[in-house]
Amino acid sequence: MKNTVKVERAKKNFTQQDLAERIKVSRQTINSIESGKYVPSTVLALKIAKTFETSLEEIFQLEENDWE
């Protein structure tokens, strides 16, 4: 799964720490999501989308290999 969390953070001028504090996770979790090492839970993904005031689909997109 790919995501645009880093891009959305930049639009809001949020650091990884800022976002982490808003959704109550560690900065390392945000880093792992942005780098594609960690796929967030549905609840966490929804919190991220709500924080950025956008839809889940605008931030998280399935890739071809996610269907396998």
Order of alpha helices (4+ residues) and beta strands (2+ residues): beta-alpha-alpha-alpha-alpha-alpha-beta
